[in-house]
Amino acid sequence: MLLVAGLAAGHGADTNDVLKTALYIEPGNFESFAEAFKDLADQTKAKADETLLQDTYFAAATYYRAADFFLHGNWSDPRIDEFWNLERDCFDKGISAMPVPGERITLKADGFEVPAIYYAPQQPVPGVKRPTLLLNEGYDAAQEELLHFNVFFALQRGWNAITFEGPGQPTVRRKQDIGFIPDWERVVTPVVDYLYNRSDVDFERLALLGNSFGGYLVARAAAFEPRIKALILNGGIYDSHQAFVGQLPPNLEKLYNAGEKQQFDDLIGEALHTQESPSQFRWDVEQGLWAFKIQSPYDFLQATRAYTIANITDRIRMPTFIANASSDQFFAGQPQLVKDKLGDSATLYTFNGSAGYHTQVGAAVESNRVIHTWLNSVFNMTSQAVAVY
């Protein structure tokens, strides 16, 4: 709920609508969550269709994404695509009304396609090249969400921005039926290639940002893509397998480490079908199985062994910002491990208080202020306000 409400700062939701919707959600009941946000999304879309207001379309898109959030335990649920198509329709109407419309593009990669959206703060001026922020989500979130959490804040500071998705992420998983891959440079390099063909991009000021599990993905990509000049890990992930296994209850962790696959999978399966199990645990597993396109919880955890930067940290040579959330419930301790391996080229920044949750949900203003202050120092820049909205 905080994640959805937090997008209000970037024109992606209305806080009171989200708080009111929470009243209709039964704890532990994923269906009630989907139904409540679908109702809110439908009501908001009807208002948007009547008024043609950009913010209302953006809010409707956010609520359709929220309605989909807990549905991935059943891969054949038709709502997984139904809600996403409604989300996309609303979002596209919103970005088409921006002063410089967001531009959807499709980039060819090795064995798949990379859907991306390019944003500019104003119409290109001949000879003017702007710093450009490349933005990537992680385990579950869509690139559309990045408009509200990061992109508007970058545009206001005179940056271009491009968001994109790769295998395992929402659009690619739905439309191309491909689960996550560890060698994420296959996703990022086509994006950089695209930017190198634009006339409004300053190639010496390309910054790559990854949120959540994206903290591993973009770190891996940056190790093999030297054209990236600054790297932002929000937050840093050194060893994904260690982080995921560390979230298991002690009895399940013992079974997993003992290699008891069948018993482990059976117990996880039972837990996924009872509302008494913690919602966070159920969602973690269901989302992971869907995004990695793996049926067995044991095999899913085994697959995460490949998602580590342990053997490539020496290849990450650009200045790196590592966000450390003091109350991170997913990857606690991982940012410090990344900092220790990268050494003096990395800056570890700890977000505390209301900004101390995973990826600073609910605190987008502070998050972007800190990140852009660091980017300004790396690129020797002074931010200038630009009218973008």
C-alpha positions in Angstrom: 0.0 0.0 0.0 2.8 2.4 0.8 4.4 1.7 -2.6 1.2 2.7 -4.4 0.5 5.7 -2.2 4.1 6.8 -2.6 3.7 7.4 -6.3 1.4 10.4 -5.6 4.5 12.6 -5.4 5.3 11.8 -9.0 1.7 12.1 -10.4 1.0 8.4 -10.2 -1.7 8.1 -7.5 -4.0 9.9 -5.1 -3.1 9.2 -1.5 -6.6 9.3 -0.1 -7.9 7.0 -2.8 -5.3 4.4 -1.8 -5.9 4.8 1.9 -9.7 4.4 1.4 -9.2 1.3 -0.7 -7.2 -0.3 2.1 -10.5 -0.5 4.1 -11.9 -3.0 1.7 -8.9 -5.4 1.8 -9.1 -8.4 4.1 -5.6 -9.2 5.6 -4.1 -12.3 3.9 -6.8 -12.4 1.2 -5.1 -11.8 -2.1 -8.4 -11.8 -4.0 -9.8 -9.0 -1.9 -6.7 -6.9 -2.7 -7.1 -7.5 -6.5 -10.9 -6.8 -6.4 -10.5 -3.6 -4.3 -7.8 -2.1 -6.6 -9.6 -3.2 -9.8 -12.7 -1.4 -8.6 -10.7 1.7 -7.8 -8.9 1.5 -11.2 -12.2 1.2 -13.1 -13.7 4.2 -11.3 -10.6 6.2 -11.9 -10.5 5.2 -15.6 -14.1 6.3 -16.0 -13.2 9.7 -14.6 -10.2 9.9 -16.9 -12.3 9.0 -20.0 -14.7 11.8 -19.0 -12.2 14.5 -18.2 -9.2 13.4 -20.3 -6.9 14.5 -17.5 -3.4 13.1 -17.7 -2.9 12.5 -14.0 -6.2 10.6 -13.8 -5.0 8.2 -16.5 -1.7 7.8 -14.7 -3.5 7.0 -11.4 -5.8 4.5 -13.2 -2.7 2.7 -14.7 -1.2 2.5 -11.2 -4.3 1.0 -9.7 -4.5 -1.7 -12.5 -0.9 -2.6 -11.8 -1.7 -2.9 -8.1 -4.7 -5.1 -8.8 -2.4 -7.5 -10.6 0.2 -7.6 -7.8 -0.9 -10.7 -6.0 -2.3 -12.7 -8.9 0.8 -14.6 -10.1 0.3 -17.7 -8.1 -1.9 -19.0 -10.9 -0.1 -18.5 -14.2 -3.3 -19.1 -16.2 -5.3 -16.4 -14.5 -6.7 -14.3 -17.4 -6.6 -11.2 -15.3 -2.7 -11.2 -15.4 -3.1 -10.0 -19.1 -6.4 -8.3 -18.8 -5.4 -5.9 -16.1 -2.0 -5.3 -17.8 -3.7 -4.3 -21.1 -5.9 -1.9 -19.2 -2.9 -0.5 -17.4 -1.0 0.0 -20.7 -4.0 1.7 -22.4 -4.3 4.2 -19.5 -0.6 4.8 -19.2 -0.1 5.5 -22.9 -2.9 8.0 -22.9 -1.1 9.7 -20.0 2.4 9.9 -21.6 0.9 11.0 -24.9 -0.4 14.1 -23.2 3.0 15.1 -21.8 4.6 18.3 -23.2 7.1 16.0 -24.9 5.2 12.7 -25.2 6.9 9.6 -23.9 8.1 7.5 -26.8 7.6 3.7 -26.7 10.3 1.8 -28.6 11.2 -1.8 -29.1 14.9 -2.8 -29.2 16.3 -6.0 -30.6 18.4 -8.1 -28.2 20.0 -11.5 -28.3 17.0 -13.9 -28.4 14.4 -11.4 -27.2 13.1 -7.8 -27.5 13.6 -5.0 -25.0 10.5 -2.8 -24.5 11.6 0.7 -23.6 10.1 4.2 -23.1 12.2 7.4 -23.9 11.5 10.7 -22.2 12.9 14.2 -22.8 12.4 17.3 -20.8 11.7 19.5 -23.8 11.9 19.4 -27.6 15.5 18.7 -28.7 17.6 21.8 -29.4 20.1 21.4 -32.2 23.6 20.9 -30.7 22.3 20.4 -27.1 23.1 17.0 -25.6 21.7 16.2 -22.2 22.7 13.8 -19.4 20.6 10.7 -19.6 19.4 8.3 -16.9 18.8 4.7 -17.8 16.2 3.1 -15.4 15.5 -0.5 -14.7 13.2 -2.2 -12.2 13.8 -5.6 -10.6 11.8 -8.6 -9.3 8.3 -7.4 -9.9 7.7 -3.7 -10.8 7.0 -2.4 -14.2 8.9 0.3 -16.1 5.7 2.5 -16.1 6.1 2.9 -12.3 9.5 4.4 -12.9 7.9 7.5 -14.5 6.4 8.4 -11.1 9.2 7.3 -8.9 12.3 8.6 -10.8 11.6 9.9 -14.3 9.6 13.1 -13.5 12.3 14.1 -11.0 15.0 13.6 -13.6 13.1 15.6 -16.2 12.7 18.4 -13.8 16.5 18.6 -13.5 17.1 18.7 -17.2 17.9 15.1 -17.8 16.6 12.7 -20.5 15.5 9.3 -19.2 14.8 5.9 -20.7 13.1 3.1 -18.9 13.2 -0.5 -20.1 12.4 -4.2 -19.2 14.1 -7.5 -19.9 13.3 -11.2 -19.4 11.3 -12.0 -16.3 10.0 -8.4 -16.0 6.3 -7.6 -16.5 6.0 -7.0 -20.2 8.6 -9.4 -21.4 7.3 -12.2 -19.2 3.8 -11.6 -20.4 4.3 -11.0 -24.1 7.5 -13.1 -24.8 7.0 -15.8 -22.2 10.7 -15.5 -21.0 11.8 -15.7 -17.4 14.8 -14.0 -15.8 18.3 -14.3 -17.2 21.4 -13.5 -15.1 23.6 -12.0 -17.9 21.8 -8.7 -17.9 24.2 -6.9 -20.2 22.2 -8.6 -23.0 19.4 -6.2 -22.0 21.4 -3.0 -21.2 23.7 -3.0 -24.2 20.9 -2.6 -26.8 19.6 0.3 -24.8 23.0 2.0 -24.8 23.3 1.3 -28.5 20.0 3.0 -29.1 21.1 6.1 -27.1 24.3 6.3 -29.1 22.1 6.9 -32.2 20.4 9.9 -30.7 21.6 13.5 -31.2 20.2 14.7 -27.8 22.3 12.4 -25.5 25.6 13.3 -23.8 27.5 10.0 -24.0 29.9 11.1 -21.3 27.0 11.5 -18.8 25.1 8.2 -19.0 23.9 6.9 -15.6 22.3 3.5 -15.0 20.0 3.0 -12.1 18.5 -0.3 -10.9 15.8 -0.6 -8.2 15.4 -3.6 -5.8 16.5 -6.8 -7.6 17.6 -4.4 -10.3 20.5 -3.6 -8.0 22.0 -6.9 -9.1 20.8 -6.7 -12.7 22.4 -3.3 -13.5 25.6 -4.1 -11.6 26.1 -7.2 -13.7 25.3 -5.2 -16.9 27.7 -2.4 -15.9 30.6 -4.9 -15.5 30.3 -5.6 -19.2 29.1 -2.2 -20.5 31.9 0.4 -20.0 29.9 3.1 -21.8 28.0 3.6 -18.6 29.6 6.4 -16.7 27.8 6.3 -13.4 26.0 3.4 -11.6 23.2 3.7 -9.0 22.3 0.5 -7.1 19.0 1.0 -5.1 20.0 -1.1 -3.3 23.1 -3.1 -3.8 23.0 -6.9 -4.1 26.1 -9.0 -3.9 24.6 -12.5 -3.7 20.9 -12.9 -4.6 20.9 -16.6 -3.5 22.2 -15.8 -0.1 19.6 -13.0 0.3 16.6 -15.2 -0.9 17.6 -18.2 1.2 18.1 -16.0 4.2 14.4 -15.1 4.1 13.3 -18.7 4.7 11.9 -19.8 8.0 14.5 -22.0 9.9 12.7 -25.3 9.2 12.6 -24.6 5.5 16.1 -23.3 5.3 17.3 -26.6 6.9 15.4 -28.7 4.4 16.7 -26.6 1.5 20.3 -26.8 2.6 20.0 -30.6 3.0 18.8 -30.9 -0.6 15.4 -32.3 0.4 13.7 -31.0 -2.7 10.5 -32.9 -2.7 9.8 -32.3 1.0 10.8 -28.6 0.6 8.5 -28.1 -2.4 5.6 -29.9 -0.6 5.8 -27.7 2.4 6.1 -24.6 0.3 3.1 -25.7 -1.7 1.0 -26.2 1.4 2.0 -22.7 2.7 1.0 -21.0 -0.5 -2.6 -22.3 -0.2 -3.4 -21.0 3.2 -4.2 -17.4 4.2 -2.6 -18.1 7.6 0.9 -18.0 6.0 2.5 -14.5 6.0 1.4 -12.6 2.9 5.0 -11.4 2.3 6.3 -15.0 2.2 3.5 -16.2 -0.1 4.0 -13.3 -2.5 7.8 -13.7 -2.6 7.5 -17.3 -3.7 4.7 -16.9 -6.1 6.3 -13.9 -7.8 9.6 -15.6 -8.0 8.2 -18.7 -9.6 6.3 -16.7 -12.2 9.1 -14.2 -13.0 11.8 -16.9 -13.3 9.3 -19.2 -15.1 10.1 -22.1 -12.8 7.5 -24.4 -11.2 9.5 -25.8 -8.3 10.4 -23.5 -5.3 13.6 -25.5 -4.8 14.6 -25.1 -8.4 13.8 -21.4 -8.2 16.2 -20.9 -5.3 18.8 -23.0 -7.1 18.5 -20.7 -10.1 19.3 -17.6 -8.0 22.8 -18.9 -7.5 23.7 -17.4 -10.9 22.7 -14.0 -9.7 25.8 -12.8 -8.0 28.5 -10.2 -8.7 31.1 -12.1 -6.7 33.4 -12.8 -9.6 33.0 -9.6 -11.6 33.3 -6.7 -9.1 36.8 -5.9 -10.5 35.1 -5.1 -13.8 32.8 -2.4 -12.3 35.0 0.6 -12.7 32.6 3.5 -12.9 31.6 5.6 -9.9 28.9 3.7 -8.0 26.2 4.9 -5.6 24.8 2.2 -3.3 21.6 2.8 -1.5 21.3 1.1 1.9 17.8 1.2 3.4 18.0 0.9 7.2 14.7 -1.0 7.3 15.1 -3.1 4.2 13.1 -6.3 4.6 14.6 -8.0 1.5 18.3 -7.4 1.1 19.5 -6.2 4.5 23.3 -6.4 4.7 23.9 -6.8 0.9 24.7 -3.1 0.2 27.6 -3.2 2.6 29.0 -6.4 0.9 28.9 -4.6 -2.4 30.6 -1.5 -1.0 33.3 -3.6 0.6 34.1 -5.3 -2.7 34.0 -2.1 -4.9 36.0 -0.1 -2.4 36.8 3.6 -3.0 34.9 3.8 -6.3 31.6 3.3 -4.5 29.6 5.5 -2.2 27.4 3.8 0.4 24.5 6.0 1.5 22.1 4.9 4.3 18.5 6.1 4.1 16.9 6.3 7.6 13.5 7.1 9.1 10.6 7.4 6.7 13.0 6.9 3.8 14.5 3.8 5.3 12.2 1.2 3.6 13.1 -0.9 0.6 14.0 1.4 -2.3 12.7 4.3 -0.3 9.0 3.6 -1.0 6.9 6.5 0.1 9.9 8.9 0.0 10.5 9.5 -3.7 11.3 13.2 -3.2 14.2 12.4 -0.7 15.4 9.5 -2.7 15.8 11.5 -5.9 17.2 14.5 -4.2 20.0 12.3 -2.7 20.7 10.4 -5.9 20.8 13.6 -8.1 23.1 15.4 -5.6 25.5 12.5 -6.0 25.1 12.5 -9.8 25.8 16.3 -9.9 29.1 15.7 -8.0 30.1 12.8 -10.3 29.5 14.8 -13.5 30.5 18.2 -12.0 27.0 19.6 -12.7 24.6 22.0 -11.3 20.9 21.1 -11.6 18.7 23.5 -13.4 15.0 23.4 -13.1 13.2 22.7 -16.4 9.4 22.9 -16.9 8.2 19.5 -17.8 4.7 19.3 -16.5 
